[in-house]
Amino acid sequence: MDLDDLLPQVGEFGRYQKLLVWLVCLPACIPCGFCAFNQLFMADVPDHWCYVPELMDLPGIGPLDRRQLAIPSEGESNSTFSQCSRYAVNWTALLQTHTFMEITPNNSWPTEPCRAGWEYNTTQVRSSIVIDFSLVCNHAIYPTIGLAALNAGGPIGVYLFGVLNDRFGRRLSFFTCLAVLITGNLLSAAAPDFWSWAVFRFIAGLTVPAIYQIPFIISLELVGPSYRSFVTVMTCLSYSVGLILLTGVTYMVQDWTVLTLVTSAPFLLYFIYWWFLPESPRWLLAKGRFEEGSQILETLARINGKELPSSFKLRLKQHMMLQHTLSEETRLKKGPGMMALCYTPNMRLKTALITLNWFSNEMVYVGLSYYGPALGSDQYVSFLLSSLVEIPSYLLCWVVMDRWGRRWPLCVCMILSGVTCTITVLLSEDAVTEILVLFLASKFFISASFLIIYPFAGELYPTQLRGIGIGMSAYIAGLGLTVIPFVTYLGRDILVLPLVILGVVSVVGGLSGLRLPETLHHHLPQTIEEGEEFGKDWTFNECLRCIPVRPSSVAGSYEDLSDDKYSLELSHQKPAEGKQKTQDEAILLSQASAHRTPKLVRQSSTMESPVDVSGAMKMTYWF
């Protein structure tokens, strides 16, 4: 029972859908950005040096004076100081014989690692997990481990909430995901040490990107086919608006514990949606819960000022009567498994290419988002610009996708993103503005391709395997995110190295995507067999074609009956009795029939009737 045939009659994007999409589903996409990127502003590293207890209580001595005396200098200008070592001097004995002002540091003094901790310059960074958990020097990699822990939860959460989404519905899955997100964030704000904080971040990471995907799925399942591209762009824009809001919140709230609370506790208000967010009628009908589905559809039609067609109501009643038959229960429970993606060669190739493109897109997009605050002179401005640049990118996709298809825009955007990343290696590290401009250009293109990969993958996988295929591709792509924090960590020594690595990944993914078949103007494959046949006749010339060719609209079951015999019989009136046509009239009629537009075709079709009480299947065949 496909709702795509019903929604145009009761409203593809009527008042009911507008209220739910604008007031519920789009705001529900905001928590994903807050959870995924608030951690970037919790791990700021302030200037630091070894803590020397013997010098702390001296009157009139400030932290910079202590650093000048107790910390060895580095570099030829002696303007920088070691962050992980100090002079190994008995300060207690030295201060007994000399005043503080009489002591002059000597580079010949022996040095030792920081034994009593570190002292931090809090003029710019007042609060950070680095300060509270002493994550510097030998523990400098720990914030990166914490970010990897957040990303490690994503693939597991995608699977768990995907199962919950399919078995118990979209509504329960969303509120469960929201509860886990808020719980993980609130616990991390009260963490006593780094490892407990990392565990709580892992719990919060279970909801990324599931907390975004669930309202996205609800939105798509509520609207008709003509508005799916619009809803896809709107959900992405809502996500980007969340990132822009996050920039303002992190700028105003610079205490990491308060920031954790501010970016999670307000989402408790979203539980008000429990009384307004309906279950997806598509999911209800697919699970055989026809009475609940019909009630939601009745409400949808009434608010849109429409009425459910009587034929659809009749079909609902028939399914309600037969929903407990053995064949119906088997159909609902059984289906092809994940291995069906790899049984046939064409399906196996497409699965590998889709997964590679998804992996490249997600790795580069998240990597650039993580690396944004490290570029430019102000981390807040850099992150804000990297979020703002996504908005024109999504609007461009909205225009391009339905004109130039999916494959070429996807591949061109990935290649351009990779090229703009890679050429930063030609610039010096002092060219901060130029590197930032190239970074923003790369973020623009990868954001566009990341939007396209979602509908493109959904159109390439057949209906029988669409959920399994997208879930598997997203799972493997999520595994790559655990590597991203370590890639961005390399930028501590060489600023452009992470950009070069991400650029190469993006170019490889973009070139491999050219082998995928175009899906624009094509009917979606329904069965595994159709999925294997779709794109099987791919040629290199098709790879070079930028603008997709619309396939013939005449289906194979149509037979043209407009030959001369039928045309003459149907087009010409039989002459009256006793009246003979002249030879000229016959020629004129013959010429007219040759130019007549064919109007008669015969289509063979079959209709499968519902299973009756005895379990027998009734078939109707008609012309």
URQUI-V227146 format. One line per field, one symbol per residue. phi: phi as a letter, one per 20 degrees, with the letter a starting at -180 (. if undefined). psi: psi as a letter, one per 30 degrees, with the letter a starting at -180 (. if undefined). A space follows every 10 residues. Layout:
phi->???
psi->???
This chain:
phi->.effeegged ofbeffffff ffecffffef gfffffcfff dedfdefbbf edffdfeffm deffffffee dfecnfeled cfdcbbfece ffffffdceg feedfcfeff dbffedocdd eefddebaff ffdleclfdf ffgffffffg fffggffgff fffffeedof ffffffffff fffffffffd febfffffff ffffffeddg fefffffgff eedegfdfff ffffffffff ffffffgfff feddefffff ffecggffff fffgeceeff ffffffemef fffffffffg fffemdcfff ffffffffff fdfdffffff ffeeafefff fdfdffffff ffffffffgf ffffffffff egffdmecff ffffffefff fffffffgfe geddndffgf ffffffffff fffffeeeff efffffffff fffgffffff ffffffffee ffgfcfffff ffffffffff ffeggfffff ffecgeffff ffffffffff ffffffffdf mdfffedfff ffffnfefcf fffeefefef ffeeffeedf deeffffffe edfffffndd ffffffffff ffffefffcd ccdebcceef feffnfdddc cbd
psi->jkfffeefef jeiaeeeeee eefdeefffe feeeefffff gfhkjlkllk kjefgegkkg kleeeeeeef kklllefgfl lkfgllkiki eeeeffflle ffkkkkffkl llljfgalkk jgeejfklfe eeghilcfgf feeeeeeeee fffeeeeeee feeeeeefle eeeeeeeeee eeeeeeeffg kfleeeeeee eeeefffkge feeefeeeee ffllefgeee eeeeeeeeee eeeeeeeeef efjgkeeeee eegeefffff fffeffjllk feeeefggie eeeeeeeeee eeefgakkke eeeeeeeeee fgfgleeeee eeellkaeff fgeleeeeee eeeeeeeeee eeeeeeeeee fefflafkee eeeeefeeff efeeeeeeee egegaeeeee eeeeeeeeef eeffffllff ieeeeeeeee eeeeefeeee eefeeeeefe klefgeeeee eeeeeeeeef fffeefefff feejefeeee eeeeeeeeee effffklkfk gkkkkeleee eefjgfgkle eeefjekkkk lkfjlffkkk ghaeeeeeef fkkkklkfkk kleeeeeeee eeffgkkkfk lkkklkkjll kaefgkkkkk kl.
